[in-house]
Amino acid sequence: MKVAKGICNISILVLFTMAIPAMSHAQLLKKLKDKLNQTIDKKTDNTINNTVNSAEKTVDNALGKDGTPATTNSPENKSTGATNTAGDAKPTIGTYKNYDFVPGDKIIFEDHFDTDEEGEFAAHWKLLYGQGNVNTFNGQKTFLLTGGYTRVIPAIKTPAFLTDSFTIEFDNYSINDFGPQIWFYKTVEDAKSDDTELYKIVFNERNGFYTLNIRSKNRTGESQTRYPEQIGYNNYRNKWHHIAIAYKNKRLKIYVDEYRVLSLPEIDLNATAFALVGDGTPKDPVVISNFKLAQGTGIKTPETKFTETKIVTHGINFDINKADIKPESMGTLNTIVEILKKNPEVKFEVQGHTDNSGIAANNLALSQKRADAVKQQLISLGIDESRLTSKGFGDTKPISDDSTPEGKANNRRVEFVRTDK
């Protein structure tokens, strides 16, 4: 009889545990446990102890060290298909309204890791030191750097793949302050050795705050800046972030999300190669996705009358197989708006283009939807609808070799073709 009563009280305990806020679980569990101890025998009490311990463990797992909800989709349990509600909240295109980063006009390397096998090393990268593997995280393919100071370089045929003008972009999921780093080298061969880097950019320096550091090998050219409060410390953790780097004629700009966190008027990188570096572990890896390297630094806005016949852009990005414009596209869109406002007589046809992956008819339909989406976004930014038309061409007008990853990346583009001439 006492056992039956104990089991009943256990059910009540579990129901109460599920119904109350997480922050008061420990106190209520203790009070209920003490009450039950007064009414049931030692045998039943042991059963309750097991239930209480299980419930307390569940509460502990549901809360992070600072008392906030912990992530449920760490890279360790990526195969479970769980979703991370705390980290899935994506920035809207409106939050990037003042963004001015524009990627280079020729893509020389791009990797979304979507063709890589789960658990294997990324096929389009070379491992110089450490460990890494590709896995699905938060619903998308990612490159996990899982060894201490893992160092990788893109597998580009041209040894000297950096010039005096380039842009680098990638997405990073922040886990426990483990931030990515970019190390610059004089040559690719230097990247294979230790202590040969010219400069390193260190994101998310683990010093109690979120800071960006740039330091040279001999520490003479060091610069440091703290992230804006909106993305500092706990506001940064367990979320996706977009990182962008632009370098032109010794001037360096670095963006984290919609914020330009650093602008150096003069720094001589003197580099022809770089390595992506991550000081991670299998439990707390550095998580990378959507990596892109391009030559040049984007569209040149005219100070006088616009005379070009068209503008080719690679900075307007979309979700995979969708027409949803990614927020970081606002740098390119803002530049197009500036051109149109400076030249009120200019009219454009917005043209969407894809690579040849998939079915041609689907590509054609998708490119039309994307061209329409860009047109509508320009209208929402103040451009008169009468100045814009839109058309999708699918994969029918390639400008590069569709048999290579970088060729496909260059073929995925949005063009603005003048129609007023």
C-alpha positions in Angstrom: 0.0 0.0 0.0 2.8 2.3 0.9 4.6 1.5 -2.4 1.4 2.4 -4.4 1.1 5.6 -2.5 4.8 6.4 -3.3 4.2 5.7 -6.9 1.3 8.1 -7.0 3.3 10.8 -5.3 6.1 10.2 -7.8 3.6 10.9 -10.6 2.6 14.1 -8.9 6.2 15.1 -8.5 6.9 14.6 -12.2 3.8 16.6 -13.2 4.8 19.5 -11.0 8.3 19.4 -12.3 7.1 19.7 -15.9 4.7 22.5 -15.1 6.9 25.0 -13.3 9.6 27.4 -14.7 13.1 25.9 -15.0 14.7 28.4 -12.6 12.6 27.1 -9.6 13.0 23.4 -10.2 15.7 22.7 -7.7 13.9 24.4 -4.8 10.5 22.8 -5.5 12.1 19.4 -6.0 13.7 19.6 -2.6 10.5 20.7 -0.8 8.4 17.9 -2.5 11.1 15.3 -1.7 11.1 16.3 2.0 7.3 16.0 2.2 7.3 12.6 0.6 10.0 11.4 2.9 7.6 11.9 5.8 4.9 9.6 4.4 6.6 6.6 2.7 9.0 3.9 3.7 12.7 3.6 3.0 12.2 1.3 0.0 9.8 3.7 -1.8 12.1 6.6 -0.8 14.9 5.1 -2.8 12.6 5.0 -5.9 11.8 8.7 -5.3 15.5 9.5 -5.0 16.1 8.0 -8.4 13.2 10.0 -9.9 14.3 13.3 -8.2 17.9 12.8 -9.4 16.7 12.1 -12.9 14.5 15.2 -12.8 17.3 17.4 -11.4 19.6 16.1 -14.2 17.0 17.0 -16.8 16.8 20.5 -15.4 20.6 20.9 -15.3 20.8 19.8 -18.9 18.1 22.2 -19.9 20.0 25.2 -18.4 23.4 26.6 -19.3 26.0 27.6 -16.8 24.6 31.1 -16.6 21.0 29.9 -16.0 19.9 30.5 -19.6 18.5 27.7 -21.9 21.3 25.5 -23.2 21.6 24.6 -26.8 20.1 21.3 -27.8 21.8 20.9 -31.1 25.6 20.9 -30.4 27.8 19.4 -33.1 28.1 16.3 -30.9 24.5 15.4 -31.3 24.1 16.8 -34.8 22.7 13.5 -36.1 19.7 13.6 -33.8 18.0 16.2 -35.9 17.2 18.4 -32.9 16.7 22.1 -33.5 18.5 24.8 -31.5 15.7 27.3 -30.9 18.1 29.7 -29.1 20.5 29.9 -32.0 18.1 29.6 -35.0 16.8 33.1 -34.8 18.2 34.7 -38.0 18.8 38.4 -38.5 16.4 40.0 -40.9 17.4 42.0 -43.9 16.2 45.1 -42.1 19.0 44.8 -39.5 21.6 45.2 -42.3 20.0 48.4 -43.7 23.3 50.4 -43.3 25.6 47.5 -44.3 28.2 48.6 -46.9 30.3 45.5 -47.5 30.4 44.4 -51.1 32.3 41.3 -52.1 34.8 41.1 -54.9 33.6 40.8 -58.5 35.4 37.5 -59.3 35.0 34.5 -57.1 38.1 32.3 -57.0 36.9 29.9 -54.2 33.6 29.1 -52.7 32.5 26.2 -50.5 29.1 25.4 -48.9 30.3 21.9 -48.0 27.0 20.6 -49.5 28.7 17.9 -51.6 30.9 16.6 -48.8 30.3 13.3 -47.0 29.3 13.4 -43.4 32.1 12.8 -41.0 34.8 13.2 -43.7 37.4 16.0 -44.1 36.2 18.8 -46.4 37.1 17.8 -50.0 38.1 21.3 -51.2 40.5 22.1 -48.4 44.0 20.9 -47.4 44.8 20.0 -43.9 48.1 21.4 -42.6 47.7 20.7 -38.9 45.0 19.3 -36.5 41.7 17.7 -37.3 38.4 18.6 -39.0 35.3 17.0 -40.5 32.1 17.9 -42.3 28.8 17.4 -40.5 25.2 18.8 -40.6 24.6 21.3 -37.8 21.4 23.3 -37.4 20.1 21.9 -40.7 23.1 22.9 -42.9 26.4 21.4 -43.8 29.3 22.8 -41.8 33.1 22.3 -41.5 34.1 21.6 -37.9 37.7 22.3 -36.8 38.1 19.9 -33.9 41.8 20.0 -33.1 43.9 22.5 -31.2 44.9 25.2 -33.6 43.7 23.2 -36.6 45.1 24.9 -39.8 43.6 24.5 -43.2 43.9 26.2 -46.6 41.6 26.2 -49.6 42.6 23.8 -52.3 43.2 26.4 -55.0 45.4 25.5 -58.0 47.1 28.9 -58.2 49.6 29.0 -55.4 49.5 32.8 -55.0 45.7 33.3 -54.7 45.6 36.6 -52.8 46.3 39.9 -54.6 46.3 43.4 -53.2 42.5 43.5 -53.5 40.3 40.7 -52.1 37.3 39.8 -49.9 36.7 36.9 -47.6 33.3 35.9 -46.2 32.1 33.0 -44.1 29.5 32.1 -41.4 30.5 31.0 -38.0 28.5 29.5 -35.1 29.9 30.6 -31.8 30.3 27.9 -29.2 31.8 28.7 -25.8 33.9 31.6 -27.1 35.8 29.4 -29.6 36.4 31.9 -32.5 37.9 31.4 -35.9 41.2 32.9 -37.1 42.6 33.9 -40.4 46.4 33.7 -40.7 48.1 35.4 -43.7 51.3 34.1 -45.3 53.9 35.3 -47.9 53.5 32.0 -49.8 51.5 28.8 -49.5 54.7 27.0 -48.6 55.1 29.2 -45.6 51.6 28.1 -44.4 52.9 24.6 -44.1 55.4 25.6 -41.4 55.0 27.0 -37.9 55.6 30.6 -36.9 55.7 31.8 -40.4 52.5 33.9 -40.5 52.7 37.6 -41.3 49.5 38.6 -39.6 46.6 36.9 -37.9 43.0 38.1 -37.4 41.6 36.5 -34.2 37.8 36.6 -33.8 36.2 36.2 -30.4 39.4 36.6 -28.3 38.7 34.7 -25.0 39.5 37.3 -22.5 36.1 37.9 -20.8 34.9 40.1 -23.7 34.3 39.6 -27.4 37.1 41.4 -29.2 38.8 41.3 -32.5 42.6 41.2 -32.6 45.0 41.7 -35.5 48.6 41.0 -34.7 51.8 40.6 -36.7 54.3 37.8 -36.0 56.6 40.1 -34.1 53.6 41.8 -32.3 54.6 45.2 -33.6 51.4 45.8 -35.7 48.8 44.8 -33.2 45.3 46.3 -33.2 42.4 45.4 -30.9 38.8 46.4 -30.8 35.8 45.3 -28.7 32.6 44.1 -30.4 29.6 46.4 -30.2 27.4 45.7 -27.2 24.7 44.2 -29.4 26.9 41.3 -30.3 29.2 41.3 -27.2 29.7 38.4 -24.9 26.4 36.5 -24.1 24.7 38.3 -27.0 27.1 36.5 -29.3 27.1 33.0 -27.9 25.3 30.1 -29.5 24.3 32.0 -32.6 25.2 32.1 -36.3 27.3 35.2 -37.3 28.4 36.4 -40.7 32.0 37.6 -41.0 33.4 39.6 -43.9 36.9 41.0 -44.6 37.7 43.5 -47.4 41.3 44.4 -48.3 42.4 46.9 -50.9 45.6 48.7 -51.4 46.7 48.3 -47.7 43.3 49.3 -46.4 41.5 46.7 -44.3 37.9 46.5 -43.2 36.4 43.8 -41.0 32.7 43.2 -40.4 30.9 41.0 -37.9 27.2 40.7 -38.8 25.9 44.1 -39.8 28.7 45.9 -37.9 31.9 47.2 -39.2 34.1 46.4 -36.2 37.4 47.6 -37.5 38.8 49.8 -40.3 42.5 50.2 -40.7 43.6 52.9 -43.2 47.0 51.2 -43.8 48.2 47.7 -43.1 50.6 46.0 -45.5 49.6 42.3 -45.3 52.0 41.5 -48.1 50.4 38.1 -48.4 49.6 35.7 -51.3 47.9 33.0 -49.2 45.9 32.5 -46.0 44.9 29.7 -43.7 41.7 29.2 -41.7 42.6 28.3 -38.1 40.5 27.0 -35.3 41.4 26.2 -31.7 38.7 23.7 -31.2 37.9 20.3 -29.6 35.6 17.5 -30.6 33.2 18.8 -27.9 33.6 22.5 -28.7 34.6 22.8 -32.4 35.0 25.9 -34.4 32.0 25.8 -36.8 32.4 27.2 -40.4 29.9 27.4 -43.3 29.4 29.3 -46.6 33.0 30.2 -47.2 33.8 32.6 -50.1 37.0 34.2 -51.4 36.8 36.8 -54.3 39.2 39.1 -56.1 38.5 42.8 -56.1 36.4 44.7 -53.6 33.0 45.0 -55.3 31.1 47.6 -57.2 32.6 51.0 -57.8 29.9 53.7 -57.3 30.2 56.5 -59.8 30.8 60.0 -58.7 29.6 61.2 -62.1 27.0 60.1 -64.6 26.6 56.3 -64.8 27.5 55.1 -68.3 28.0 51.3 -68.0 25.7 48.9 -69.9 25.3 46.5 -67.0 26.5 45.6 -63.5 27.4 42.0 -62.6 27.1 41.2 -58.9 27.9 38.2 -56.8 27.0 39.8 -53.5 23.2 39.1 -53.6 22.8 35.8 -51.9 19.8 33.5 -51.4 18.9 30.6 -49.2 19.6 27.3 -51.0 16.9 26.6 -53.7 14.9 29.6 -52.5 14.3 33.2 -53.4 14.8 34.5 -49.9 17.5 37.2 -49.9 20.1 36.8 -47.2 20.7 39.9 -45.0 24.3 40.3 -45.9 23.2 41.1 -49.5 22.3 44.6 -48.3 25.8 45.9 -49.0 25.4 45.2 -52.7 21.7 46.3 -52.8 22.5 49.6 -51.0 25.2 50.2 -53.7 22.7 49.6 -56.5 20.2 52.0 -54.8 22.9 54.6 -54.6 23.6 54.4 -58.3 19.9 54.6 -59.1 19.4 57.6 -56.9 22.4 59.4 -58.3 21.2 58.7 -61.9 17.4 59.1 -61.9 17.1 58.6 -65.6 18.7 55.1 -65.5 16.5 52.0 -65.8 17.5 48.4 -65.2 16.3 45.0 -65.9 17.1 42.7 -62.9 18.4 39.5 -64.3 18.7 36.3 -62.3 21.2 33.5 -63.2 22.0 30.1 -61.8 24.6 27.4 -62.4 23.7 24.2 -64.2 23.1 22.1 -61.1 19.7 20.3 -61.1 16.9 20.5 -63.7 17.1 23.3 -66.2 13.3 24.1 -66.0 13.6 24.4 -62.2 16.6 26.7 -62.5 14.8 28.9 -64.9 11.8 29.2 -62.5 14.1 29.8 -59.5 16.1 32.5 -61.3 12.8 34.4 -62.2 11.7 34.3 -58.5 15.0 35.6 -57.4 15.0 38.4 -59.9 11.5 39.3 -58.8 12.6 39.3 -55.2 15.5 41.6 -55.9 13.2 44.0 -57.8 10.8 44.1 -54.9 13.6 44.7 -52.4 14.8 47.7 -54.5 11.3 49.1 -54.6 11.0 48.8 -50.8 14.3 50.8 -50.6 12.7 53.7 -52.4 13.3 53.0 -56.1 10.3 53.7 -58.4 8.8 50.5 -59.8 8.7 52.1 -63.3 12.5 52.0 -63.5 12.8 48.3 -63.0 11.8 45.1 -64.8 12.9 41.5 -64.0 13.7 38.4 -65.9 15.2 34.9 -65.0 17.6 33.1 -67.4 18.4 30.0 -65.3 21.6 28.4 -66.4 21.3 29.5 -70.1 23.9 32.3 -69.9 27.0 31.1 -68.1 30.0 33.4 -67.8 32.4 30.8 -66.4 33.1 27.0 -66.6 30.2 25.2 -65.0 32.3 22.1 -64.4 34.3 23.6 -61.5 33.0 24.9 -58.1 34.4 28.4 -58.6 32.9 28.4 -62.1 29.5 27.5 -60.8 29.9 30.2 -58.1 30.6 32.9 -60.7 27.6 31.8 -62.8 25.3 32.2 -59.8 24.8 36.0 -60.0 22.4 38.9 -60.4 22.9 41.3 -63.2 21.5 44.8 -63.7 21.2 45.5 -67.4 20.4 49.0 -68.6 17.2 49.4 -70.6 17.0 53.1 -71.1 19.6 53.2 -73.9 
